[in-house]
Amino acid sequence: MISSEHSREQHPRMLKDFAISIVRTLREHGHQAYLVGGCVRDLLLGREPADYDVTTSASPNEVMQIFPETYAVGAQFGVVLVPLPASPQAAPSGQSAHGNAVEVATFRSDIGYSDGRHPDQIRFSGDPAEDVARRDFTINGLLLDPMTGEVLDLVGGRDDLNAGVIRTIGDPARRFSEDKLRMLRAVRFAARFGYTIEPGTFSAIQSLAPMIHQVSRERVRDELTKMLTEGHARRAFLLLDDVGLLRELLPEIEAMKGVEQPPQFHPEGDVFVHTLMLLDKLPHPCAATLAWGALLHDVGKPPTFRVAPDRIRFDGHVAVGVKMAEEICRRLHFSNADTAQILALVENHMRFADAPRMKDSTFKRFIRMPGFEQHLALHRMDCESSHGDLSSYNFTLQKMASIPPEVMRPAPLITGDDLIALGHSPGPRFKEVLAAVEDEQLEGRLADREQAVEFVRCHFSANPASRK
């Protein structure tokens, strides 16, 4: 049996070989066909492409006749997906549908973009130059003949790859007006590859930045998440700020600029500088919720800033930050589960300072929070991006290591049925009583059911009216 790890390692090679076989088959049927886009760019940069795209003179119907097992996901735009043949190693777990398929698109030109995202009309073409001319950036407009290794460069993409430049194909204002999401993609590619944005392209983004609101919030969220998790988040957010997109999409983050912090705790500088330093420490790969928690952990500081007689203070910034983070998550249409984790990261990021003084029961509940490894990672990065004191972090790690799993999450000593047997009526008070019993258990003061029953008898009357 092939292991999942081996399957993940084999998958890119299989996908590449499959894409090449599609090109070969299309040519055998008399059509032009090339690898195109990001896969060509990445291959020329010596990187492993995440997916493969093919462009061809064959119409969508002809592609579907040649490859009967297809997904006509965008046939109206000339796009079909050809899936990898079924195989024990063809689909690593977690792989997207596109990650297990090759996108095959017909040469075309696009006419009109009234919604700022999709072409109003397309015209199929037999000329690859027409197809390339509609694409976004020169580095994504290269064609590769996989049989000969020849690169067909009709837009100067190789020169821009060599020079490290992000440049639109044709007039930048027109390219961005057609699809406003391209402005975010320009920033993301520049950050990911460490490239500069060509001055005309840069200027067009600055001019059109207010139009970014035409893009769906889900697509904006996904692009921002990629910026945060691809390993170059600090560079991406500096660029977002430079081109004016940060102000449009996340004014709460722009508001951090110039907000001073007490130098004894934050010698690095203002809240914006601190947040960027923290983003620079995000792991790669990185969970999206950790990345957004890092970005938003101090979002409540600007509105709570005040200068007290002793020092700068941000009273209540955590509670304010949770409300602000929730509004941002709702605005960007995060799932309920992701929103809950991001808000938990914001809400609990200051609690580590109290860890050495926590009761055992409080500490155990603290480290039992869902996704606690993300809380721990955020605290470490927060410290490393400010005062550098990791004593609370190290204390937490050491105490966690000293607690056996069965002590960390012990089996309940009593249940609701036991409470009913003791004369308690089912209701909201059950939770209060069971939580009190668990606290005593976590503190090590209750060891068995009999002790737990006696504790309830002594501290919780079965008749609420008689409670003192």
Sine and cosine of phi, psi and omega as CSV:
sin_phi,cos_phi,sin_psi,cos_psi,sin_omega,cos_omega
0.00,0.00,0.69,-0.73,-0.03,-1.00
-0.99,0.10,0.78,-0.62,-0.02,-1.00
-0.93,0.36,0.39,-0.92,0.03,-1.00
-0.90,0.43,-0.55,0.83,0.02,-1.00
-0.91,0.42,-0.70,0.72,0.04,-1.00
-0.90,0.44,-0.63,0.78,0.01,-1.00
-0.87,0.49,-0.69,0.73,0.01,-1.00
-0.90,0.44,-0.60,0.80,0.00,-1.00
-0.94,0.35,-0.59,0.81,-0.05,-1.00
-0.98,0.20,-0.44,0.90,-0.16,-0.99
-0.84,0.54,-0.74,0.67,-0.01,-1.00
-0.86,0.51,-0.64,0.77,0.02,-1.00
-0.91,0.42,-0.67,0.75,0.01,-1.00
-0.89,0.45,-0.68,0.73,-0.03,-1.00
-0.91,0.41,-0.65,0.76,0.03,-1.00
-0.89,0.45,-0.74,0.67,0.00,-1.00
-0.88,0.48,-0.61,0.79,0.00,-1.00
-0.92,0.39,-0.66,0.75,0.03,-1.00
-0.88,0.48,-0.68,0.74,0.02,-1.00
-0.90,0.44,-0.62,0.78,0.00,-1.00
-0.92,0.40,-0.54,0.84,0.05,-1.00
-0.91,0.41,-0.71,0.70,0.05,-1.00
-0.85,0.53,-0.72,0.70,-0.03,-1.00
-0.88,0.47,-0.71,0.71,-0.02,-1.00
-0.90,0.43,-0.68,0.74,0.02,-1.00
-0.87,0.49,-0.66,0.75,0.01,-1.00
-0.92,0.39,-0.60,0.80,0.03,-1.00
-0.90,0.44,-0.39,0.92,0.05,-1.00
-1.00,-0.06,0.19,0.98,0.12,-0.99
1.00,0.01,0.24,0.97,-0.01,-1.00
-0.96,-0.28,0.44,-0.90,0.18,-0.98
-0.97,0.24,0.54,-0.84,0.03,-1.00
-0.32,-0.95,0.63,-0.77,0.00,-1.00
-0.57,-0.82,0.40,-0.92,0.32,-0.95
-0.96,0.28,0.54,-0.84,-0.10,-0.99
-0.54,-0.84,0.41,-0.91,0.21,-0.98
0.99,0.11,-0.61,-0.79,-0.13,-0.99
-0.87,0.49,-0.53,0.85,-0.01,-1.00
-0.92,0.40,-0.62,0.79,0.05,-1.00
-0.92,0.40,-0.72,0.70,0.05,-1.00
-0.82,0.58,-0.76,0.65,-0.06,-1.00
-0.92,0.38,-0.63,0.78,0.04,-1.00
-0.89,0.47,-0.66,0.75,0.02,-1.00
-0.92,0.38,-0.45,0.89,0.02,-1.00
-1.00,0.03,0.00,1.00,-0.02,-1.00
0.97,0.25,0.39,0.92,0.01,-1.00
-0.97,-0.24,0.37,-0.93,0.04,-1.00
-1.00,0.07,0.91,-0.40,0.02,-1.00
-0.89,0.46,0.59,-0.81,0.05,-1.00
-0.98,0.20,-0.49,0.87,0.03,-1.00
-0.45,-0.89,0.14,-0.99,-0.06,-1.00
-0.78,-0.63,0.69,-0.72,0.06,-1.00
-0.86,-0.50,0.60,-0.80,0.04,-1.00
-0.86,-0.50,0.67,-0.74,0.13,-0.99
-0.89,-0.45,0.61,-0.79,-0.16,-0.99
-0.51,-0.86,0.35,-0.94,0.10,-0.99
-0.99,0.16,-0.20,0.98,0.00,-1.00
-0.93,0.36,0.64,-0.77,0.05,-1.00
-0.96,0.28,0.30,-0.96,0.05,-1.00
-0.82,0.57,-0.66,0.75,0.01,-1.00
-0.89,0.46,-0.65,0.76,0.02,-1.00
-0.91,0.41,-0.64,0.77,0.04,-1.00
-0.88,0.47,-0.69,0.73,-0.04,-1.00
-0.94,0.33,-0.46,0.89,0.08,-1.00
-0.95,0.31,-0.62,0.79,-0.01,-1.00
-0.96,0.29,-0.61,0.79,-0.01,-1.00
-0.86,-0.51,1.00,0.01,-0.09,-1.00
-0.87,0.50,-0.54,0.84,-0.01,-1.00
-1.00,0.06,1.00,0.10,-0.03,-1.00
-0.73,-0.68,0.31,-0.95,0.15,-0.99
-0.93,-0.36,0.90,-0.45,0.00,-1.00
-1.00,0.09,0.90,0.44,-0.12,-0.99
-0.95,0.32,-0.43,0.90,-0.02,-1.00
-0.54,-0.84,0.68,0.73,-0.09,-1.00
-0.87,0.50,-0.50,0.86,0.01,-1.00
-0.92,0.40,-0.36,0.93,0.08,-1.00
-0.97,-0.24,0.16,0.99,0.03,-1.00
0.99,0.12,0.40,0.92,-0.10,-1.00
-0.85,-0.53,0.77,-0.64,0.16,-0.99
-0.74,-0.67,0.44,-0.90,0.07,-1.00
-0.97,-0.25,0.76,-0.64,0.07,-1.00
-0.95,-0.30,0.93,-0.37,-0.10,-1.00
-0.98,0.22,0.47,-0.88,0.14,-0.99
-0.85,0.52,0.62,-0.79,0.08,-1.00
-0.85,0.53,0.54,-0.84,0.01,-1.00
-0.84,0.54,0.74,-0.67,-0.04,-1.00
-0.32,-0.95,0.55,-0.84,0.02,-1.00
-0.84,0.54,-0.40,0.92,-0.06,-1.00
-0.90,-0.43,0.29,0.96,-0.09,-1.00
-1.00,0.07,-0.31,0.95,-0.13,-0.99
-0.68,-0.73,0.99,0.12,0.08,-1.00
-0.84,0.55,0.56,-0.83,-0.04,-1.00
-0.87,0.49,0.60,-0.80,0.00,-1.00
1.00,0.08,-0.08,1.00,-0.02,-1.00
-0.97,0.25,0.67,-0.74,0.01,-1.00
-0.96,0.27,0.22,-0.97,0.04,-1.00
-0.86,0.51,-0.69,0.72,0.02,-1.00
-0.92,0.40,-0.54,0.84,0.01,-1.00
-0.92,0.40,-0.30,0.95,0.04,-1.00
-0.94,-0.33,0.34,0.94,-0.04,-1.00
-0.53,-0.85,0.28,-0.96,0.07,-1.00
-0.93,-0.36,0.77,-0.63,0.02,-1.00
-0.99,0.13,0.81,-0.59,0.01,-1.00
-0.90,-0.44,0.88,-0.48,-0.07,-1.00
-0.87,-0.50,0.65,-0.76,0.03,-1.00
-0.98,0.19,0.65,-0.76,0.12,-0.99
-0.75,0.66,0.73,-0.69,0.00,-1.00
-0.38,-0.92,0.25,-0.97,0.23,-0.97
-0.85,-0.52,0.54,-0.84,-0.05,-1.00
-0.97,-0.24,0.62,-0.78,-0.04,-1.00
-0.82,-0.58,0.92,-0.39,0.08,-1.00
0.97,0.26,0.66,-0.75,0.05,-1.00
-0.67,-0.74,0.93,0.37,-0.11,-0.99
-0.92,0.39,-0.42,0.91,0.01,-1.00
-1.00,-0.07,0.07,1.00,0.02,-1.00
0.93,0.36,0.31,0.95,-0.02,-1.00
-0.55,-0.84,-0.74,0.67,-0.08,-1.00
-0.89,-0.45,0.55,-0.83,0.04,-1.00
-0.92,0.39,0.64,-0.77,0.05,-1.00
-0.94,0.35,-0.54,0.84,-0.06,-1.00
-0.47,-0.88,0.55,-0.84,0.07,-1.00
-0.82,-0.57,0.42,-0.91,0.07,-1.00
-0.77,-0.64,0.88,-0.47,0.03,-1.00
-0.92,0.40,0.48,-0.88,-0.12,-0.99
-0.66,-0.75,0.33,-0.94,0.11,-0.99
-0.96,-0.27,0.11,0.99,-0.11,-0.99
-0.91,-0.41,0.90,-0.44,0.01,-1.00
-0.88,0.47,-0.45,0.89,0.01,-1.00
-0.89,0.45,-0.61,0.79,0.05,-1.00
-0.90,0.43,-0.64,0.77,-0.02,-1.00
-0.91,0.41,-0.71,0.70,-0.03,-1.00
-0.90,0.44,-0.58,0.81,-0.08,-1.00
-0.89,0.45,-0.34,0.94,-0.03,-1.00
-1.00,-0.02,-0.14,0.99,-0.09,-1.00
-0.98,0.20,0.12,-0.99,-0.19,-0.98
-0.99,0.16,-0.89,0.45,-0.13,-0.99
-0.86,-0.52,0.48,-0.88,-0.07,-1.00
-0.85,0.53,-0.60,0.80,-0.04,-1.00
-0.95,0.33,-0.25,0.97,0.05,-1.00
-0.97,-0.24,0.13,0.99,-0.07,-1.00
-0.94,-0.33,0.35,0.94,-0.02,-1.00
-1.00,-0.02,0.60,-0.80,0.06,-1.00
-0.93,-0.36,0.62,-0.79,0.00,-1.00
-0.81,-0.59,0.80,-0.60,0.15,-0.99
-1.00,0.06,0.97,-0.25,-0.09,-1.00
-0.95,0.32,-0.24,0.97,0.02,-1.00
-0.97,0.24,-0.63,0.78,-0.07,-1.00
-0.95,-0.30,-0.28,0.96,-0.09,-1.00
0.99,0.15,0.05,1.00,-0.03,-1.00
-0.96,0.28,0.71,-0.70,0.07,-1.00
-0.99,-0.16,0.81,-0.58,0.05,-1.00
-0.99,-0.14,0.95,-0.32,-0.07,-1.00
-0.92,-0.38,0.97,-0.26,-0.03,-1.00
-0.98,-0.22,-0.01,1.00,-0.13,-0.99
-0.74,-0.68,0.13,0.99,-0.01,-1.00
0.98,0.20,0.40,0.92,-0.04,-1.00
-0.92,0.40,-0.58,0.81,-0.02,-1.00
-0.92,0.40,-0.64,0.77,0.03,-1.00
-0.89,0.46,-0.65,0.76,0.00,-1.00
-0.95,0.32,-0.55,0.83,0.12,-0.99
-0.88,0.47,-0.71,0.70,-0.02,-1.00
-0.92,0.39,-0.56,0.83,-0.04,-1.00
-1.00,0.04,-0.22,0.97,-0.04,-1.00
0.95,0.32,0.80,0.60,-0.09,-1.00
-0.78,-0.62,0.70,-0.71,0.16,-0.99
-0.99,-0.14,0.88,-0.47,-0.06,-1.00
-0.65,-0.76,0.70,-0.72,0.05,-1.00
-0.94,0.33,0.40,-0.92,0.15,-0.99
-0.99,0.13,0.89,-0.46,-0.04,-1.00
0.98,0.20,-0.39,-0.92,-0.09,-1.00
-0.93,0.37,0.86,-0.51,-0.07,-1.00
-0.90,0.44,-0.63,0.78,0.00,-1.00
-0.87,0.48,-0.63,0.78,0.02,-1.00
-0.93,0.36,-0.69,0.73,-0.01,-1.00
-0.87,0.48,-0.69,0.72,-0.03,-1.00
-0.97,0.26,-0.51,0.86,0.06,-1.00
-0.92,0.40,-0.57,0.83,0.03,-1.00
-0.90,0.43,-0.67,0.74,-0.07,-1.00
-0.55,-0.83,0.97,-0.24,-0.09,-1.00
-0.91,0.41,-0.42,0.91,0.01,-1.00
-0.88,0.48,-0.42,0.91,0.00,-1.00
-0.86,0.51,-0.44,0.90,0.04,-1.00
-0.90,0.44,-0.68,0.73,0.04,-1.00
-0.93,0.36,-0.60,0.80,0.02,-1.00
-0.91,0.42,-0.59,0.81,0.04,-1.00
-0.87,0.49,-0.70,0.71,0.02,-1.00
-0.90,0.44,-0.70,0.72,-0.05,-1.00
-0.90,0.43,-0.69,0.72,0.02,-1.00
-0.91,0.41,-0.66,0.75,0.01,-1.00
-0.88,0.48,-0.65,0.76,0.01,-1.00
-0.94,0.34,-0.71,0.71,-0.06,-1.00
-0.88,0.48,-0.68,0.73,-0.08,-1.00
-0.99,-0.11,-0.09,1.00,-0.05,-1.00
0.95,0.31,0.51,0.86,-0.04,-1.00
-1.00,-0.08,0.27,-0.96,0.16,-0.99
-1.00,-0.10,0.42,-0.91,0.09,-1.00
-1.00,-0.09,0.83,-0.56,-0.03,-1.00
-0.80,0.60,0.66,-0.75,-0.14,-0.99
-0.79,0.62,-0.68,0.73,0.00,-1.00
-0.91,0.42,-0.63,0.78,0.05,-1.00
-0.92,0.40,-0.68,0.73,0.02,-1.00
-0.87,0.50,-0.74,0.67,-0.03,-1.00
-0.89,0.46,-0.63,0.78,0.00,-1.00
-0.91,0.42,-0.62,0.78,0.04,-1.00
-0.90,0.43,-0.70,0.72,0.02,-1.00
-0.85,0.53,-0.65,0.76,-0.03,-1.00
-0.94,0.33,-0.59,0.80,-0.12,-0.99
-0.99,-0.16,0.02,1.00,-0.06,-1.00
-0.78,0.63,-0.66,0.75,0.00,-1.00
-0.88,0.47,-0.30,0.95,0.00,-1.00
-0.99,0.17,-0.08,1.00,-0.05,-1.00
-0.88,0.47,-0.34,0.94,-0.03,-1.00
-0.94,0.34,-0.16,0.99,0.10,-1.00
-0.96,0.29,-0.32,0.95,-0.02,-1.00
-0.99,0.15,0.61,-0.79,0.01,-1.00
-0.86,0.51,0.54,-0.84,-0.04,-1.00
-0.90,0.43,-0.53,0.85,0.04,-1.00
-0.90,0.44,-0.67,0.74,-0.01,-1.00
-0.93,0.36,-0.62,0.79,0.08,-1.00
-0.88,0.47,-0.74,0.67,0.02,-1.00
-0.83,0.56,-0.71,0.71,-0.05,-1.00
-0.91,0.42,-0.64,0.77,0.04,-1.00
-0.92,0.40,-0.68,0.73,0.02,-1.00
-0.90,0.44,-0.62,0.78,0.02,-1.00
-0.90,0.44,-0.65,0.76,0.06,-1.00
-0.88,0.47,-0.67,0.74,0.04,-1.00
-0.86,0.51,-0.63,0.77,-0.05,-1.00
-0.96,0.28,-0.44,0.90,-0.16,-0.99
-0.93,-0.36,-0.07,1.00,-0.07,-1.00
-1.00,0.05,0.01,1.00,0.10,-1.00
0.98,-0.22,0.02,1.00,-0.03,-1.00
-0.67,-0.74,0.71,0.71,-0.12,-0.99
-0.90,0.43,-0.66,0.75,-0.03,-1.00
-0.87,0.49,-0.74,0.67,0.00,-1.00
-0.88,0.47,-0.64,0.76,-0.02,-1.00
-0.89,0.45,-0.68,0.73,-0.06,-1.00
-0.97,0.25,-0.47,0.89,0.15,-0.99
-0.91,0.42,-0.66,0.75,0.03,-1.00
-0.92,0.39,-0.66,0.75,0.06,-1.00
-0.83,0.56,-0.65,0.76,0.02,-1.00
-0.93,0.38,-0.68,0.73,-0.05,-1.00
-0.89,0.46,-0.61,0.79,-0.07,-1.00
-1.00,-0.01,-0.05,1.00,0.05,-1.00
1.00,0.00,0.08,1.00,-0.01,-1.00
-0.99,0.16,-0.47,0.88,0.02,-1.00
-0.89,0.45,-0.67,0.74,0.01,-1.00
-0.87,0.49,-0.60,0.80,-0.04,-1.00
-0.97,0.25,-0.65,0.76,-0.17,-0.99
-0.99,-0.12,-0.60,0.80,-0.05,-1.00
-0.69,-0.73,0.92,0.38,-0.01,-1.00
-0.87,0.49,-0.40,0.91,0.02,-1.00
-0.91,0.41,-0.51,0.86,0.04,-1.00
-0.98,0.19,-0.66,0.76,0.05,-1.00
-0.87,0.50,-0.54,0.84,-0.01,-1.00
-0.91,0.42,-0.25,0.97,0.03,-1.00
-0.95,0.31,-0.37,0.93,-0.07,-1.00
-0.90,0.44,0.78,-0.63,0.05,-1.00
0.99,0.15,0.00,1.00,0.02,-1.00
-0.99,0.11,0.97,-0.26,-0.09,-1.00
-0.92,0.39,0.39,-0.92,0.05,-1.00
-0.77,-0.64,0.37,-0.93,0.01,-1.00
-0.88,0.47,0.86,-0.51,-0.11,-0.99
-0.89,0.46,-0.42,0.91,0.00,-1.00
-0.93,0.37,-0.40,0.92,0.05,-1.00
-0.96,-0.29,-0.43,0.90,-0.05,-1.00
-0.73,-0.68,0.95,0.30,0.01,-1.00
-0.93,0.36,-0.20,0.98,-0.08,-1.00
-0.96,0.27,-0.42,0.91,0.00,-1.00
0.72,-0.69,-0.45,-0.89,-0.11,-0.99
-0.97,0.26,0.03,-1.00,-0.09,-1.00
-0.90,0.44,-0.59,0.81,0.01,-1.00
-0.92,0.40,-0.71,0.71,0.03,-1.00
-0.87,0.49,-0.71,0.70,0.02,-1.00
-0.86,0.51,-0.71,0.71,-0.02,-1.00
-0.90,0.44,-0.66,0.75,0.03,-1.00
-0.90,0.43,-0.63,0.78,0.04,-1.00
-0.89,0.46,-0.64,0.77,0.01,-1.00
-0.92,0.40,-0.67,0.74,0.04,-1.00
-0.86,0.51,-0.55,0.84,-0.01,-1.00
-0.92,0.38,-0.30,0.95,-0.03,-1.00
-0.99,-0.16,0.01,1.00,0.01,-1.00
-0.86,0.51,0.66,-0.75,0.04,-1.00
-0.93,0.36,0.31,-0.95,0.06,-1.00
-0.70,-0.72,0.90,-0.44,0.07,1.00
-0.96,0.29,0.29,-0.96,-0.10,-1.00
-0.69,-0.72,0.67,-0.74,0.09,-1.00
-0.90,0.44,0.67,-0.74,-0.03,-1.00
-0.87,0.49,-0.62,0.78,-0.03,-1.00
-0.92,0.40,-0.62,0.78,0.07,-1.00
-0.89,0.45,-0.68,0.73,-0.02,-1.00
-0.88,0.47,-0.71,0.70,0.00,-1.00
-0.95,0.32,-0.57,0.82,0.09,-1.00
-0.88,0.47,-0.63,0.77,0.05,-1.00
-0.90,0.43,-0.70,0.72,-0.01,-1.00
-0.89,0.46,-0.61,0.79,-0.16,-0.99
-0.98,-0.21,0.02,1.00,-0.16,-0.99
-0.88,0.48,-0.52,0.85,0.01,-1.00
-0.93,-0.37,0.40,0.92,-0.07,-1.00
-0.90,0.44,-0.36,0.93,0.01,-1.00
-0.99,0.10,-0.02,1.00,-0.05,-1.00
-0.95,0.30,-0.71,0.70,-0.03,-1.00
-0.82,0.57,-0.73,0.69,-0.02,-1.00
-0.96,0.27,-0.20,0.98,-0.02,-1.00
-0.95,-0.31,0.11,0.99,-0.03,-1.00
-0.88,0.47,0.74,-0.68,0.18,-0.98
-0.45,-0.89,0.45,-0.89,0.04,-1.00
-0.98,-0.21,0.95,-0.32,0.03,-1.00
-1.00,-0.02,0.21,-0.98,0.01,-1.00
-0.85,0.53,-0.55,0.84,-0.05,-1.00
-1.00,0.03,-0.63,0.77,-0.03,-1.00
-0.15,-0.99,0.09,-1.00,0.12,-0.99
-0.92,0.40,0.68,-0.73,-0.01,-1.00
-0.75,-0.67,0.42,-0.91,0.06,-1.00
-0.75,-0.66,0.89,0.45,-0.09,-1.00
-0.87,0.49,0.80,-0.60,0.04,-1.00
0.95,0.30,0.30,0.95,-0.09,-1.00
-0.92,0.39,-0.43,0.90,0.01,-1.00
-0.93,0.36,-0.76,0.65,-0.01,-1.00
-0.89,0.45,-0.67,0.74,0.05,-1.00
-0.90,0.44,-0.66,0.75,-0.01,-1.00
-0.89,0.45,-0.60,0.80,0.03,-1.00
-0.89,0.46,-0.70,0.72,0.02,-1.00
-0.90,0.44,-0.66,0.75,0.01,-1.00
-0.92,0.39,-0.67,0.74,0.01,-1.00
-0.90,0.44,-0.61,0.79,0.03,-1.00
-0.90,0.44,-0.67,0.75,0.02,-1.00
-0.89,0.45,-0.64,0.76,0.02,-1.00
-0.91,0.42,-0.70,0.72,0.01,-1.00
-0.89,0.46,-0.65,0.76,0.03,-1.00
-0.93,0.38,-0.64,0.77,-0.01,-1.00
-0.87,0.48,-0.60,0.80,-0.04,-1.00
-1.00,-0.10,0.16,0.99,0.11,-0.99
0.86,0.52,0.70,0.71,0.15,-0.99
-0.93,0.36,0.44,-0.90,0.09,-1.00
-0.92,0.38,0.33,-0.94,0.02,-1.00
-0.88,0.48,-0.63,0.78,-0.02,-1.00
-0.91,0.41,-0.72,0.69,0.01,-1.00
-0.91,0.41,-0.64,0.77,0.04,-1.00
-0.86,0.51,-0.71,0.71,-0.02,-1.00
-0.86,0.50,-0.67,0.74,-0.02,-1.00
-0.94,0.33,-0.65,0.76,0.02,-1.00
-0.89,0.45,-0.70,0.71,0.01,-1.00
-0.91,0.42,-0.61,0.80,0.04,-1.00
-0.89,0.46,-0.63,0.78,0.03,-1.00
-0.90,0.44,-0.68,0.73,0.03,-1.00
-0.91,0.41,-0.69,0.72,-0.11,-0.99
-0.93,0.38,-0.52,0.85,-0.14,-0.99
-0.96,-0.29,0.06,1.00,-0.15,-0.99
-0.93,0.37,-0.31,0.95,0.01,-1.00
-1.00,-0.08,-0.12,0.99,-0.13,-0.99
-0.96,0.27,-0.32,0.95,-0.04,-1.00
-0.89,0.46,-0.49,0.87,0.02,-1.00
-0.88,0.48,-0.44,0.90,-0.01,-1.00
-1.00,0.00,-0.11,0.99,-0.11,-0.99
-0.81,0.59,-0.70,0.71,-0.03,-1.00
-0.90,0.43,-0.33,0.94,-0.04,-1.00
-0.97,-0.26,0.00,1.00,-0.03,-1.00
-0.95,0.33,0.59,-0.81,0.20,-0.98
-0.88,0.47,0.38,-0.92,-0.01,-1.00
-0.85,0.53,-0.67,0.75,-0.03,-1.00
-0.91,0.41,-0.64,0.77,0.02,-1.00
-0.91,0.41,-0.68,0.73,0.00,-1.00
-0.89,0.46,-0.70,0.72,-0.03,-1.00
-0.91,0.42,-0.64,0.77,0.07,-1.00
-0.91,0.41,-0.60,0.80,0.00,-1.00
-0.86,0.50,-0.77,0.64,-0.08,-1.00
-0.98,0.17,-0.11,0.99,0.09,-1.00
-1.00,0.02,0.03,1.00,0.03,-1.00
-0.86,0.52,0.59,-0.81,0.05,-1.00
-0.84,0.55,0.68,-0.74,0.03,-1.00
0.90,0.44,0.60,0.80,-0.09,-1.00
-0.88,0.47,-0.47,0.88,0.02,-1.00
-0.87,0.50,-0.50,0.87,0.06,-1.00
-0.95,0.32,-0.64,0.77,0.07,-1.00
-0.87,0.49,-0.69,0.73,-0.01,-1.00
-0.90,0.44,-0.69,0.73,0.01,-1.00
-0.90,0.43,-0.66,0.75,0.01,-1.00
-0.90,0.44,-0.68,0.73,0.01,-1.00
-0.87,0.49,-0.71,0.70,0.00,-1.00
-0.87,0.50,-0.74,0.68,-0.01,-1.00
-0.91,0.42,-0.58,0.81,0.03,-1.00
-0.88,0.47,-0.71,0.70,0.02,-1.00
-0.91,0.41,-0.71,0.70,-0.03,-1.00
-0.91,0.41,-0.36,0.93,0.00,-1.00
-0.99,-0.12,0.18,0.98,0.00,-1.00
-0.62,-0.78,-0.96,-0.30,-0.12,-0.99
-0.98,0.21,-0.34,0.94,0.04,-1.00
0.99,0.15,0.06,1.00,-0.03,-1.00
-0.99,0.12,0.93,-0.38,-0.03,-1.00
-0.97,-0.24,0.34,0.94,-0.08,-1.00
-0.90,0.44,-0.67,0.74,0.02,-1.00
-0.93,0.38,-0.61,0.80,0.04,-1.00
-0.89,0.46,-0.74,0.67,-0.02,-1.00
-0.92,0.39,-0.61,0.79,0.05,-1.00
-0.86,0.50,-0.72,0.69,-0.02,-1.00
-0.87,0.49,-0.71,0.70,0.02,-1.00
-0.87,0.49,-0.71,0.70,-0.05,-1.00
-0.92,0.39,-0.66,0.75,-0.02,-1.00
-0.94,0.34,-0.62,0.78,0.06,-1.00
-0.84,0.54,-0.69,0.72,-0.04,-1.00
-0.92,0.40,-0.40,0.91,-0.06,-1.00
-1.00,0.05,-0.15,0.99,-0.07,-1.00
-0.98,-0.21,0.90,-0.44,0.03,-1.00
-0.89,0.46,0.50,-0.87,-0.02,-1.00
-0.82,0.57,-0.62,0.78,-0.04,-1.00
-0.94,0.33,-0.35,0.94,0.08,-1.00
-1.00,0.06,-0.54,0.84,0.02,-1.00
-0.92,0.40,-0.69,0.72,-0.02,-1.00
-0.77,-0.64,0.95,0.32,-0.05,-1.00
-0.94,0.33,0.45,-0.89,0.08,-1.00
-0.90,0.43,0.63,-0.78,0.00,-1.00
-0.85,0.53,0.65,-0.76,0.02,-1.00
-0.98,0.18,-0.54,0.84,0.04,-1.00
-0.66,-0.75,0.24,-0.97,-0.02,-1.00
-0.79,-0.62,0.01,-1.00,0.08,-1.00
-0.87,0.50,-0.56,0.83,0.03,-1.00
-0.88,0.47,-0.61,0.79,0.04,-1.00
-0.90,0.43,-0.64,0.77,0.02,-1.00
-0.90,0.43,-0.65,0.76,0.04,-1.00
-0.89,0.46,-0.66,0.75,0.02,-1.00
-0.89,0.45,-0.44,0.90,0.02,-1.00
-1.00,0.06,0.02,1.00,0.07,-1.00
0.99,-0.15,0.10,1.00,0.01,-1.00
-0.99,0.12,0.61,-0.79,0.04,-1.00
-1.00,0.00,0.68,-0.73,0.02,-1.00
-0.84,0.55,0.63,-0.78,0.02,-1.00
0.24,-0.97,-0.13,-0.99,-0.05,-1.00
-0.85,0.52,-0.45,0.90,-0.04,-1.00
-0.93,0.37,-0.37,0.93,0.06,-1.00
-0.80,0.60,-0.71,0.70,-0.04,-1.00
-0.87,0.49,-0.67,0.74,0.01,-1.00
-0.88,0.47,-0.71,0.70,-0.04,-1.00
-0.92,0.39,-0.74,0.67,-0.02,-1.00
-0.90,0.44,-0.59,0.81,0.04,-1.00
-0.92,0.40,-0.63,0.78,0.02,-1.00
-0.90,0.43,-0.65,0.76,0.04,-1.00
-0.90,0.44,-0.69,0.73,0.00,-1.00
-0.90,0.43,-0.63,0.78,0.04,-1.00
-0.85,0.53,-0.74,0.68,0.02,-1.00
-0.88,0.47,-0.62,0.79,0.03,-1.00
-0.90,0.43,-0.71,0.71,-0.01,-1.00
-0.92,0.39,-0.47,0.88,0.06,-1.00
-0.98,0.21,-0.15,0.99,0.01,-1.00
1.00,0.08,0.22,0.98,-0.06,-1.00
-1.00,-0.09,-0.23,0.97,0.10,-1.00
-0.83,-0.56,0.77,-0.64,-0.09,-1.00
-0.90,-0.44,-0.33,0.94,-0.06,-1.00
-0.51,-0.86,0.07,-1.00,-0.07,-1.00
-0.88,0.47,-0.67,0.75,-0.05,-1.00
-0.87,0.49,-0.68,0.73,0.02,-1.00
-0.91,0.42,-0.61,0.79,0.00,-1.00
-0.91,0.40,-0.67,0.74,0.02,-1.00
-0.88,0.47,-0.69,0.72,0.00,-1.00
-0.90,0.44,-0.62,0.79,0.04,-1.00
-0.88,0.48,-0.69,0.73,0.00,-1.00
-0.91,0.41,-0.68,0.73,0.00,-1.00
-0.86,0.51,-0.62,0.79,-0.08,-1.00
-0.98,0.20,-0.52,0.85,-0.17,-0.99
-0.93,-0.36,-0.24,0.97,-0.06,-1.00
-0.70,-0.71,0.94,-0.35,0.03,-1.00
-0.95,0.32,0.60,-0.80,0.06,-1.00
-0.93,0.37,-0.35,0.94,0.02,-1.00
-0.95,-0.30,0.97,-0.24,-0.07,-1.00
-0.81,0.58,-0.52,0.86,-0.06,-1.00
-0.92,0.39,-0.39,0.92,-0.03,-1.00
-1.00,-0.03,-0.01,1.00,-0.01,-1.00
-0.93,0.37,0.61,-0.79,0.08,-1.00
-1.00,0.03,0.00,0.00,0.00,0.00
